[in-house]
Amino acid sequence: MRHFIYLHEELRRENHDLKEQIEAKEQQIAKVTETCKSLQKDYTNLKIAKIISAEDSDMKKTKLRLSNIVREIDKCIALLNE
């Protein structure tokens, strides 16, 4: 009987730890989602700025920066999915 009580307590602790991990991951996802929304807003603003400025060299630099940002977001999402 003691063995079952011990196992029960171990499972309760493990369950508690897993719930904490889930909560932490949900917070990370919320932060990444907020960052993604912010970056999308910035991207929209950059597109509008490009329409106004119409210089090709700036457009290439902007595209490269945005590509790097998207890659970093993808890396963050991949880490969260682990």
PDB file of N, CA, C and O in Angstrom:
ATOM      1  N   MET A   1       0.813  -1.186   0.000  1.00  0.00           N
ATOM      2  CA  MET A   1       0.000   0.000   0.000  1.00  0.00           C
ATOM      3  C   MET A   1       0.871   1.271   0.000  1.00  0.00           C
ATOM      4  O   MET A   1       0.553   2.255  -0.668  1.00  0.00           O
ATOM      5  N   ARG A   2       1.965   1.226   0.756  1.00  0.00           N
ATOM      6  CA  ARG A   2       2.864   2.378   0.796  1.00  0.00           C
ATOM      7  C   ARG A   2       3.433   2.677  -0.585  1.00  0.00           C
ATOM      8  O   ARG A   2       3.609   3.832  -0.974  1.00  0.00           O
ATOM      9  N   HIS A   3       3.710   1.617  -1.300  1.00  0.00           N
ATOM     10  CA  HIS A   3       4.261   1.779  -2.637  1.00  0.00           C
ATOM     11  C   HIS A   3       3.274   2.536  -3.535  1.00  0.00           C
ATOM     12  O   HIS A   3       3.682   3.408  -4.301  1.00  0.00           O
ATOM     13  N   PHE A   4       2.000   2.213  -3.446  1.00  0.00           N
ATOM     14  CA  PHE A   4       0.996   2.898  -4.251  1.00  0.00           C
ATOM     15  C   PHE A   4       0.843   4.367  -3.829  1.00  0.00           C
ATOM     16  O   PHE A   4       0.639   5.244  -4.668  1.00  0.00           O
ATOM     17  N   ILE A   5       0.943   4.614  -2.545  1.00  0.00           N
ATOM     18  CA  ILE A   5       0.879   5.993  -2.061  1.00  0.00           C
ATOM     19  C   ILE A   5       2.075   6.783  -2.592  1.00  0.00           C
ATOM     20  O   ILE A   5       1.934   7.930  -3.017  1.00  0.00           O
ATOM     21  N   TYR A   6       3.240   6.163  -2.563  1.00  0.00           N
ATOM     22  CA  TYR A   6       4.452   6.795  -3.083  1.00  0.00           C
ATOM     23  C   TYR A   6       4.294   7.094  -4.578  1.00  0.00           C
ATOM     24  O   TYR A   6       4.609   8.191  -5.038  1.00  0.00           O
ATOM     25  N   LEU A   7       3.800   6.101  -5.329  1.00  0.00           N
ATOM     26  CA  LEU A   7       3.602   6.299  -6.770  1.00  0.00           C
ATOM     27  C   LEU A   7       2.588   7.417  -7.030  1.00  0.00           C
ATOM     28  O   LEU A   7       2.759   8.227  -7.940  1.00  0.00           O
ATOM     29  N   HIS A   8       1.554   7.444  -6.232  1.00  0.00           N
ATOM     30  CA  HIS A   8       0.539   8.485  -6.382  1.00  0.00           C
ATOM     31  C   HIS A   8       1.155   9.871  -6.168  1.00  0.00           C
ATOM     32  O   HIS A   8       0.895  10.792  -6.943  1.00  0.00           O
ATOM     33  N   GLU A   9       1.947  10.016  -5.148  1.00  0.00           N
ATOM     34  CA  GLU A   9       2.598  11.296  -4.868  1.00  0.00           C
ATOM     35  C   GLU A   9       3.564  11.685  -5.994  1.00  0.00           C
ATOM     36  O   GLU A   9       3.635  12.848  -6.390  1.00  0.00           O
ATOM     37  N   GLU A  10       4.290  10.712  -6.491  1.00  0.00           N
ATOM     38  CA  GLU A  10       5.212  10.978  -7.607  1.00  0.00           C
ATOM     39  C   GLU A  10       4.445  11.463  -8.830  1.00  0.00           C
ATOM     40  O   GLU A  10       4.865  12.410  -9.494  1.00  0.00           O
ATOM     41  N   LEU A  11       3.336  10.824  -9.125  1.00  0.00           N
ATOM     42  CA  LEU A  11       2.532  11.223 -10.275  1.00  0.00           C
ATOM     43  C   LEU A  11       1.926  12.617 -10.071  1.00  0.00           C
ATOM     44  O   LEU A  11       1.820  13.395 -11.019  1.00  0.00           O
ATOM     45  N   ARG A  12       1.536  12.920  -8.859  1.00  0.00           N
ATOM     46  CA  ARG A  12       1.005  14.256  -8.575  1.00  0.00           C
ATOM     47  C   ARG A  12       2.076  15.317  -8.786  1.00  0.00           C
ATOM     48  O   ARG A  12       1.801  16.373  -9.355  1.00  0.00           O
ATOM     49  N   ARG A  13       3.298  15.044  -8.329  1.00  0.00           N
ATOM     50  CA  ARG A  13       4.403  15.992  -8.523  1.00  0.00           C
ATOM     51  C   ARG A  13       4.717  16.169 -10.013  1.00  0.00           C
ATOM     52  O   ARG A  13       4.909  17.281 -10.506  1.00  0.00           O
ATOM     53  N   GLU A  14       4.760  15.036 -10.703  1.00  0.00           N
ATOM     54  CA  GLU A  14       5.045  15.094 -12.142  1.00  0.00           C
ATOM     55  C   GLU A  14       3.952  15.883 -12.870  1.00  0.00           C
ATOM     56  O   GLU A  14       4.245  16.694 -13.748  1.00  0.00           O
ATOM     57  N   ASN A  15       2.710  15.642 -12.504  1.00  0.00           N
ATOM     58  CA  ASN A  15       1.589  16.360 -13.103  1.00  0.00           C
ATOM     59  C   ASN A  15       1.711  17.862 -12.845  1.00  0.00           C
ATOM     60  O   ASN A  15       1.483  18.669 -13.746  1.00  0.00           O
ATOM     61  N   HIS A  16       2.061  18.225 -11.646  1.00  0.00           N
ATOM     62  CA  HIS A  16       2.240  19.633 -11.293  1.00  0.00           C
ATOM     63  C   HIS A  16       3.360  20.261 -12.127  1.00  0.00           C
ATOM     64  O   HIS A  16       3.209  21.362 -12.655  1.00  0.00           O
ATOM     65  N   ASP A  17       4.476  19.554 -12.236  1.00  0.00           N
ATOM     66  CA  ASP A  17       5.608  20.053 -13.030  1.00  0.00           C
ATOM     67  C   ASP A  17       5.212  20.236 -14.498  1.00  0.00           C
ATOM     68  O   ASP A  17       5.579  21.230 -15.126  1.00  0.00           O
ATOM     69  N   LEU A  18       4.471  19.284 -15.031  1.00  0.00           N
ATOM     70  CA  LEU A  18       4.048  19.372 -16.430  1.00  0.00           C
ATOM     71  C   LEU A  18       3.091  20.547 -16.644  1.00  0.00           C
ATOM     72  O   LEU A  18       3.151  21.228 -17.667  1.00  0.00           O
ATOM     73  N   LYS A  19       2.223  20.772 -15.685  1.00  0.00           N
ATOM     74  CA  LYS A  19       1.316  21.916 -15.798  1.00  0.00           C
ATOM     75  C   LYS A  19       2.094  23.221 -15.782  1.00  0.00           C
ATOM     76  O   LYS A  19       1.748  24.149 -16.513  1.00  0.00           O
ATOM     77  N   GLU A  20       3.131  23.312 -14.972  1.00  0.00           N
ATOM     78  CA  GLU A  20       3.974  24.513 -14.946  1.00  0.00           C
ATOM     79  C   GLU A  20       4.699  24.701 -16.275  1.00  0.00           C
ATOM     80  O   GLU A  20       4.830  25.822 -16.766  1.00  0.00           O
ATOM     81  N   GLN A  21       5.167  23.598 -16.851  1.00  0.00           N
ATOM     82  CA  GLN A  21       5.847  23.684 -18.145  1.00  0.00           C
ATOM     83  C   GLN A  21       4.887  24.153 -19.225  1.00  0.00           C
ATOM     84  O   GLN A  21       5.256  24.957 -20.082  1.00  0.00           O
ATOM     85  N   ILE A  22       3.671  23.660 -19.188  1.00  0.00           N
ATOM     86  CA  ILE A  22       2.665  24.074 -20.170  1.00  0.00           C
ATOM     87  C   ILE A  22       2.386  25.563 -20.031  1.00  0.00           C
ATOM     88  O   ILE A  22       2.303  26.278 -21.029  1.00  0.00           O
ATOM     89  N   GLU A  23       2.245  26.023 -18.817  1.00  0.00           N
ATOM     90  CA  GLU A  23       1.990  27.448 -18.594  1.00  0.00           C
ATOM     91  C   GLU A  23       3.145  28.302 -19.108  1.00  0.00           C
ATOM     92  O   GLU A  23       2.923  29.346 -19.721  1.00  0.00           O
ATOM     93  N   ALA A  24       4.367  27.862 -18.861  1.00  0.00           N
ATOM     94  CA  ALA A  24       5.540  28.602 -19.337  1.00  0.00           C
ATOM     95  C   ALA A  24       5.565  28.645 -20.865  1.00  0.00           C
ATOM     96  O   ALA A  24       5.862  29.683 -21.456  1.00  0.00           O
ATOM     97  N   LYS A  25       5.252  27.519 -21.497  1.00  0.00           N
ATOM     98  CA  LYS A  25       5.229  27.473 -22.968  1.00  0.00           C
ATOM     99  C   LYS A  25       4.130  28.367 -23.518  1.00  0.00           C
ATOM    100  O   LYS A  25       4.328  29.035 -24.533  1.00  0.00           O
ATOM    101  N   GLU A  26       2.986  28.391 -22.869  1.00  0.00           N
ATOM    102  CA  GLU A  26       1.899  29.252 -23.319  1.00  0.00           C
ATOM    103  C   GLU A  26       2.290  30.718 -23.219  1.00  0.00           C
ATOM    104  O   GLU A  26       1.924  31.518 -24.080  1.00  0.00           O
ATOM    105  N   GLN A  27       3.024  31.074 -22.184  1.00  0.00           N
ATOM    106  CA  GLN A  27       3.509  32.448 -22.058  1.00  0.00           C
ATOM    107  C   GLN A  27       4.510  32.777 -23.159  1.00  0.00           C
ATOM    108  O   GLN A  27       4.491  33.872 -23.721  1.00  0.00           O
ATOM    109  N   GLN A  28       5.385  31.819 -23.463  1.00  0.00           N
ATOM    110  CA  GLN A  28       6.351  32.036 -24.548  1.00  0.00           C
ATOM    111  C   GLN A  28       5.626  32.205 -25.881  1.00  0.00           C
ATOM    112  O   GLN A  28       5.985  33.066 -26.684  1.00  0.00           O
ATOM    113  N   ILE A  29       4.621  31.394 -26.107  1.00  0.00           N
ATOM    114  CA  ILE A  29       3.851  31.485 -27.355  1.00  0.00           C
ATOM    115  C   ILE A  29       3.172  32.843 -27.444  1.00  0.00           C
ATOM    116  O   ILE A  29       3.152  33.458 -28.510  1.00  0.00           O
ATOM    117  N   ALA A  30       2.620  33.313 -26.341  1.00  0.00           N
ATOM    118  CA  ALA A  30       1.967  34.622 -26.335  1.00  0.00           C
ATOM    119  C   ALA A  30       2.965  35.729 -26.676  1.00  0.00           C
ATOM    120  O   ALA A  30       2.643  36.651 -27.425  1.00  0.00           O
ATOM    121  N   LYS A  31       4.176  35.634 -26.125  1.00  0.00           N
ATOM    122  CA  LYS A  31       5.202  36.638 -26.418  1.00  0.00           C
ATOM    123  C   LYS A  31       5.604  36.598 -27.888  1.00  0.00           C
ATOM    124  O   LYS A  31       5.746  37.643 -28.523  1.00  0.00           O
ATOM    125  N   VAL A  32       5.785  35.403 -28.426  1.00  0.00           N
ATOM    126  CA  VAL A  32       6.174  35.266 -29.830  1.00  0.00           C
ATOM    127  C   VAL A  32       5.054  35.764 -30.737  1.00  0.00           C
ATOM    128  O   VAL A  32       5.314  36.410 -31.752  1.00  0.00           O
ATOM    129  N   THR A  33       3.821  35.467 -30.375  1.00  0.00           N
ATOM    130  CA  THR A  33       2.684  35.933 -31.163  1.00  0.00           C
ATOM    131  C   THR A  33       2.630  37.459 -31.162  1.00  0.00           C
ATOM    132  O   THR A  33       2.393  38.076 -32.201  1.00  0.00           O
ATOM    133  N   GLU A  34       2.849  38.058 -30.009  1.00  0.00           N
ATOM    134  CA  GLU A  34       2.846  39.519 -29.915  1.00  0.00           C
ATOM    135  C   GLU A  34       3.978  40.110 -30.753  1.00  0.00           C
ATOM    136  O   GLU A  34       3.788  41.117 -31.435  1.00  0.00           O
ATOM    137  N   THR A  35       5.150  39.487 -30.702  1.00  0.00           N
ATOM    138  CA  THR A  35       6.281  39.943 -31.515  1.00  0.00           C
ATOM    139  C   THR A  35       5.961  39.828 -32.996  1.00  0.00           C
ATOM    140  O   THR A  35       6.280  40.719 -33.783  1.00  0.00           O
ATOM    141  N   CYS A  36       5.334  38.735 -33.361  1.00  0.00           N
ATOM    142  CA  CYS A  36       4.961  38.516 -34.759  1.00  0.00           C
ATOM    143  C   CYS A  36       3.992  39.603 -35.229  1.00  0.00           C
ATOM    144  O   CYS A  36       4.149  40.144 -36.324  1.00  0.00           O
ATOM    145  N   LYS A  37       3.003  39.920 -34.412  1.00  0.00           N
ATOM    146  CA  LYS A  37       2.042  40.966 -34.772  1.00  0.00           C
ATOM    147  C   LYS A  37       2.750  42.309 -34.926  1.00  0.00           C
ATOM    148  O   LYS A  37       2.463  43.072 -35.848  1.00  0.00           O
ATOM    149  N   SER A  38       3.668  42.585 -34.024  1.00  0.00           N
ATOM    150  CA  SER A  38       4.413  43.833 -34.087  1.00  0.00           C
ATOM    151  C   SER A  38       5.256  43.898 -35.360  1.00  0.00           C
ATOM    152  O   SER A  38       5.320  44.935 -36.020  1.00  0.00           O
ATOM    153  N   LEU A  39       5.893  42.792 -35.692  1.00  0.00           N
ATOM    154  CA  LEU A  39       6.722  42.760 -36.899  1.00  0.00           C
ATOM    155  C   LEU A  39       5.869  42.886 -38.157  1.00  0.00           C
ATOM    156  O   LEU A  39       6.283  43.516 -39.130  1.00  0.00           O
ATOM    157  N   GLN A  40       4.684  42.290 -38.139  1.00  0.00           N
ATOM    158  CA  GLN A  40       3.788  42.432 -39.287  1.00  0.00           C
ATOM    159  C   GLN A  40       3.367  43.887 -39.463  1.00  0.00           C
ATOM    160  O   GLN A  40       3.280  44.389 -40.584  1.00  0.00           O
ATOM    161  N   LYS A  41       3.106  44.557 -38.342  1.00  0.00           N
ATOM    162  CA  LYS A  41       2.746  45.972 -38.398  1.00  0.00           C
ATOM    163  C   LYS A  41       3.911  46.786 -38.946  1.00  0.00           C
ATOM    164  O   LYS A  41       3.719  47.671 -39.780  1.00  0.00           O
ATOM    165  N   ASP A  42       5.120  46.487 -38.477  1.00  0.00           N
ATOM    166  CA  ASP A  42       6.312  47.178 -38.981  1.00  0.00           C
ATOM    167  C   ASP A  42       6.495  46.936 -40.476  1.00  0.00           C
ATOM    168  O   ASP A  42       6.858  47.846 -41.222  1.00  0.00           O
ATOM    169  N   TYR A  43       6.243  45.713 -40.901  1.00  0.00           N
ATOM    170  CA  TYR A  43       6.375  45.370 -42.315  1.00  0.00           C
ATOM    171  C   TYR A  43       5.386  46.186 -43.145  1.00  0.00           C
ATOM    172  O   TYR A  43       5.738  46.709 -44.203  1.00  0.00           O
ATOM    173  N   THR A  44       4.167  46.289 -42.667  1.00  0.00           N
ATOM    174  CA  THR A  44       3.165  47.078 -43.380  1.00  0.00           C
ATOM    175  C   THR A  44       3.604  48.538 -43.474  1.00  0.00           C
ATOM    176  O   THR A  44       3.467  49.177 -44.518  1.00  0.00           O
ATOM    177  N   ASN A  45       4.129  49.047 -42.373  1.00  0.00           N
ATOM    178  CA  ASN A  45       4.619  50.429 -42.382  1.00  0.00           C
ATOM    179  C   ASN A  45       5.778  50.601 -43.363  1.00  0.00           C
ATOM    180  O   ASN A  45       5.873  51.626 -44.038  1.00  0.00           O
ATOM    181  N   LEU A  46       6.646  49.616 -43.443  1.00  0.00           N
ATOM    182  CA  LEU A  46       7.768  49.686 -44.388  1.00  0.00           C
ATOM    183  C   LEU A  46       7.277  49.648 -45.835  1.00  0.00           C
ATOM    184  O   LEU A  46       7.817  50.340 -46.699  1.00  0.00           O
ATOM    185  N   LYS A  47       6.264  48.849 -46.089  1.00  0.00           N
ATOM    186  CA  LYS A  47       5.710  48.806 -47.445  1.00  0.00           C
ATOM    187  C   LYS A  47       5.139  50.161 -47.830  1.00  0.00           C
ATOM    188  O   LYS A  47       5.330  50.632 -48.951  1.00  0.00           O
ATOM    189  N   ILE A  48       4.436  50.782 -46.892  1.00  0.00           N
ATOM    190  CA  ILE A  48       3.871  52.102 -47.163  1.00  0.00           C
ATOM    191  C   ILE A  48       4.991  53.111 -47.397  1.00  0.00           C
ATOM    192  O   ILE A  48       4.910  53.940 -48.304  1.00  0.00           O
ATOM    193  N   ALA A  49       6.029  53.037 -46.580  1.00  0.00           N
ATOM    194  CA  ALA A  49       7.164  53.947 -46.744  1.00  0.00           C
ATOM    195  C   ALA A  49       7.839  53.734 -48.097  1.00  0.00           C
ATOM    196  O   ALA A  49       8.292  54.692 -48.724  1.00  0.00           O
ATOM    197  N   LYS A  50       7.907  52.488 -48.544  1.00  0.00           N
ATOM    198  CA  LYS A  50       8.535  52.196 -49.828  1.00  0.00           C
ATOM    199  C   LYS A  50       7.730  52.789 -50.978  1.00  0.00           C
ATOM    200  O   LYS A  50       8.296  53.307 -51.940  1.00  0.00           O
ATOM    201  N   ILE A  51       6.429  52.712 -50.875  1.00  0.00           N
ATOM    202  CA  ILE A  51       5.582  53.290 -51.912  1.00  0.00           C
ATOM    203  C   ILE A  51       5.857  54.788 -52.021  1.00  0.00           C
ATOM    204  O   ILE A  51       5.876  55.353 -53.115  1.00  0.00           O
ATOM    205  N   ILE A  52       6.067  55.409 -50.884  1.00  0.00           N
ATOM    206  CA  ILE A  52       6.323  56.848 -50.871  1.00  0.00           C
ATOM    207  C   ILE A  52       7.714  57.169 -51.405  1.00  0.00           C
ATOM    208  O   ILE A  52       7.876  58.126 -52.163  1.00  0.00           O
ATOM    209  N   SER A  53       8.734  56.374 -51.016  1.00  0.00           N
ATOM    210  CA  SER A  53      10.106  56.711 -51.386  1.00  0.00           C
ATOM    211  C   SER A  53      10.533  56.165 -52.745  1.00  0.00           C
ATOM    212  O   SER A  53      11.281  56.855 -53.438  1.00  0.00           O
ATOM    213  N   ALA A  54      10.121  55.004 -53.164  1.00  0.00           N
ATOM    214  CA  ALA A  54      10.377  54.427 -54.492  1.00  0.00           C
ATOM    215  C   ALA A  54      11.851  54.369 -54.900  1.00  0.00           C
ATOM    216  O   ALA A  54      12.150  54.580 -56.075  1.00  0.00           O
ATOM    217  N   GLU A  55      12.778  54.094 -53.989  1.00  0.00           N
ATOM    218  CA  GLU A  55      14.179  53.865 -54.340  1.00  0.00           C
ATOM    219  C   GLU A  55      14.463  52.370 -54.277  1.00  0.00           C
ATOM    220  O   GLU A  55      14.175  51.727 -53.268  1.00  0.00           O
ATOM    221  N   ASP A  56      15.023  51.812 -55.344  1.00  0.00           N
ATOM    222  CA  ASP A  56      15.255  50.375 -55.426  1.00  0.00           C
ATOM    223  C   ASP A  56      16.300  49.874 -54.433  1.00  0.00           C
ATOM    224  O   ASP A  56      16.139  48.788 -53.875  1.00  0.00           O
ATOM    225  N   SER A  57      17.358  50.633 -54.201  1.00  0.00           N
ATOM    226  CA  SER A  57      18.402  50.165 -53.285  1.00  0.00           C
ATOM    227  C   SER A  57      17.855  50.022 -51.866  1.00  0.00           C
ATOM    228  O   SER A  57      18.195  49.069 -51.164  1.00  0.00           O
ATOM    229  N   ASP A  58      17.015  50.956 -51.445  1.00  0.00           N
ATOM    230  CA  ASP A  58      16.397  50.850 -50.121  1.00  0.00           C
ATOM    231  C   ASP A  58      15.467  49.654 -50.049  1.00  0.00           C
ATOM    232  O   ASP A  58      15.383  48.986 -49.018  1.00  0.00           O
ATOM    233  N   MET A  59      14.777  49.389 -51.126  1.00  0.00           N
ATOM    234  CA  MET A  59      13.847  48.256 -51.158  1.00  0.00           C
ATOM    235  C   MET A  59      14.597  46.942 -50.976  1.00  0.00           C
ATOM    236  O   MET A  59      14.133  46.059 -50.255  1.00  0.00           O
ATOM    237  N   LYS A  60      15.737  46.807 -51.614  1.00  0.00           N
ATOM    238  CA  LYS A  60      16.524  45.574 -51.474  1.00  0.00           C
ATOM    239  C   LYS A  60      16.996  45.396 -50.036  1.00  0.00           C
ATOM    240  O   LYS A  60      16.923  44.298 -49.484  1.00  0.00           O
ATOM    241  N   LYS A  61      17.477  46.474 -49.434  1.00  0.00           N
ATOM    242  CA  LYS A  61      17.931  46.403 -48.049  1.00  0.00           C
ATOM    243  C   LYS A  61      16.767  46.048 -47.118  1.00  0.00           C
ATOM    244  O   LYS A  61      16.910  45.237 -46.203  1.00  0.00           O
ATOM    245  N   THR A  62      15.638  46.660 -47.369  1.00  0.00           N
ATOM    246  CA  THR A  62      14.454  46.392 -46.547  1.00  0.00           C
ATOM    247  C   THR A  62      14.018  44.945 -46.677  1.00  0.00           C
ATOM    248  O   THR A  62      13.679  44.303 -45.682  1.00  0.00           O
ATOM    249  N   LYS A  63      14.025  44.429 -47.893  1.00  0.00           N
ATOM    250  CA  LYS A  63      13.645  43.023 -48.112  1.00  0.00           C
ATOM    251  C   LYS A  63      14.603  42.081 -47.384  1.00  0.00           C
ATOM    252  O   LYS A  63      14.176  41.091 -46.790  1.00  0.00           O
ATOM    253  N   LEU A  64      15.894  42.392 -47.434  1.00  0.00           N
ATOM    254  CA  LEU A  64      16.870  41.560 -46.738  1.00  0.00           C
ATOM    255  C   LEU A  64      16.640  41.582 -45.226  1.00  0.00           C
ATOM    256  O   LEU A  64      16.682  40.540 -44.572  1.00  0.00           O
ATOM    257  N   ARG A  65      16.398  42.765 -44.679  1.00  0.00           N
ATOM    258  CA  ARG A  65      16.123  42.870 -43.243  1.00  0.00           C
ATOM    259  C   ARG A  65      14.868  42.100 -42.869  1.00  0.00           C
ATOM    260  O   ARG A  65      14.847  41.388 -41.865  1.00  0.00           O
ATOM    261  N   LEU A  66      13.843  42.237 -43.658  1.00  0.00           N
ATOM    262  CA  LEU A  66      12.594  41.519 -43.370  1.00  0.00           C
ATOM    263  C   LEU A  66      12.779  40.011 -43.489  1.00  0.00           C
ATOM    264  O   LEU A  66      12.217  39.252 -42.700  1.00  0.00           O
ATOM    265  N   SER A  67      13.553  39.581 -44.456  1.00  0.00           N
ATOM    266  CA  SER A  67      13.824  38.149 -44.593  1.00  0.00           C
ATOM    267  C   SER A  67      14.538  37.625 -43.356  1.00  0.00           C
ATOM    268  O   SER A  67      14.225  36.539 -42.869  1.00  0.00           O
ATOM    269  N   ASN A  68      15.489  38.387 -42.851  1.00  0.00           N
ATOM    270  CA  ASN A  68      16.187  37.986 -41.626  1.00  0.00           C
ATOM    271  C   ASN A  68      15.232  37.923 -40.437  1.00  0.00           C
ATOM    272  O   ASN A  68      15.316  37.007 -39.620  1.00  0.00           O
ATOM    273  N   ILE A  69      14.337  38.883 -40.341  1.00  0.00           N
ATOM    274  CA  ILE A  69      13.371  38.896 -39.249  1.00  0.00           C
ATOM    275  C   ILE A  69      12.451  37.684 -39.337  1.00  0.00           C
ATOM    276  O   ILE A  69      12.166  37.044 -38.325  1.00  0.00           O
ATOM    277  N   VAL A  70      11.991  37.372 -40.530  1.00  0.00           N
ATOM    278  CA  VAL A  70      11.106  36.214 -40.712  1.00  0.00           C
ATOM    279  C   VAL A  70      11.838  34.932 -40.345  1.00  0.00           C
ATOM    280  O   VAL A  70      11.255  34.049 -39.716  1.00  0.00           O
ATOM    281  N   ARG A  71      13.103  34.817 -40.728  1.00  0.00           N
ATOM    282  CA  ARG A  71      13.883  33.636 -40.372  1.00  0.00           C
ATOM    283  C   ARG A  71      14.012  33.500 -38.857  1.00  0.00           C
ATOM    284  O   ARG A  71      13.899  32.400 -38.317  1.00  0.00           O
ATOM    285  N   GLU A  72      14.246  34.615 -38.177  1.00  0.00           N
ATOM    286  CA  GLU A  72      14.358  34.572 -36.722  1.00  0.00           C
ATOM    287  C   GLU A  72      13.032  34.170 -36.078  1.00  0.00           C
ATOM    288  O   GLU A  72      13.019  33.426 -35.098  1.00  0.00           O
ATOM    289  N   ILE A  73      11.940  34.650 -36.615  1.00  0.00           N
ATOM    290  CA  ILE A  73      10.622  34.251 -36.093  1.00  0.00           C
ATOM    291  C   ILE A  73      10.415  32.760 -36.299  1.00  0.00           C
ATOM    292  O   ILE A  73       9.932  32.068 -35.403  1.00  0.00           O
ATOM    293  N   ASP A  74      10.775  32.264 -37.470  1.00  0.00           N
ATOM    294  CA  ASP A  74      10.647  30.826 -37.719  1.00  0.00           C
ATOM    295  C   ASP A  74      11.486  30.003 -36.754  1.00  0.00           C
ATOM    296  O   ASP A  74      11.055  28.946 -36.294  1.00  0.00           O
ATOM    297  N   LYS A  75      12.690  30.491 -36.444  1.00  0.00           N
ATOM    298  CA  LYS A  75      13.533  29.788 -35.468  1.00  0.00           C
ATOM    299  C   LYS A  75      12.883  29.772 -34.093  1.00  0.00           C
ATOM    300  O   LYS A  75      12.898  28.754 -33.401  1.00  0.00           O
ATOM    301  N   CYS A  76      12.309  30.914 -33.699  1.00  0.00           N
ATOM    302  CA  CYS A  76      11.634  30.996 -32.400  1.00  0.00           C
ATOM    303  C   CYS A  76      10.454  30.026 -32.331  1.00  0.00           C
ATOM    304  O   CYS A  76      10.258  29.336 -31.330  1.00  0.00           O
ATOM    305  N   ILE A  77       9.687  29.987 -33.392  1.00  0.00           N
ATOM    306  CA  ILE A  77       8.537  29.072 -33.426  1.00  0.00           C
ATOM    307  C   ILE A  77       9.004  27.637 -33.370  1.00  0.00           C
ATOM    308  O   ILE A  77       8.385  26.820 -32.688  1.00  0.00           O
ATOM    309  N   ALA A  78      10.080  27.302 -34.067  1.00  0.00           N
ATOM    310  CA  ALA A  78      10.620  25.948 -34.042  1.00  0.00           C
ATOM    311  C   ALA A  78      11.075  25.583 -32.646  1.00  0.00           C
ATOM    312  O   ALA A  78      10.845  24.460 -32.197  1.00  0.00           O
ATOM    313  N   LEU A  79      11.717  26.511 -31.946  1.00  0.00           N
ATOM    314  CA  LEU A  79      12.151  26.240 -30.570  1.00  0.00           C
ATOM    315  C   LEU A  79      10.957  26.025 -29.646  1.00  0.00           C
ATOM    316  O   LEU A  79      11.008  25.181 -28.751  1.00  0.00           O
ATOM    317  N   LEU A  80       9.901  26.770 -29.853  1.00  0.00           N
ATOM    318  CA  LEU A  80       8.713  26.611 -29.022  1.00  0.00           C
ATOM    319  C   LEU A  80       8.015  25.274 -29.282  1.00  0.00           C
ATOM    320  O   LEU A  80       7.358  24.727 -28.396  1.00  0.00           O
ATOM    321  N   ASN A  81       8.161  24.763 -30.483  1.00  0.00           N
ATOM    322  CA  ASN A  81       7.508  23.503 -30.828  1.00  0.00           C
ATOM    323  C   ASN A  81       8.259  22.287 -30.317  1.00  0.00           C
ATOM    324  O   ASN A  81       7.756  21.168 -30.412  1.00  0.00           O
ATOM    325  N   GLU A  82       9.452  22.486 -29.778  1.00  0.00           N
ATOM    326  CA  GLU A  82      10.235  21.355 -29.275  1.00  0.00           C
ATOM    327  C   GLU A  82       9.664  20.799 -28.004  1.00  0.00           C
ATOM    328  O   GLU A  82      10.206  19.843 -27.450  1.00  0.00           O
TER     329      GLU A  82
END
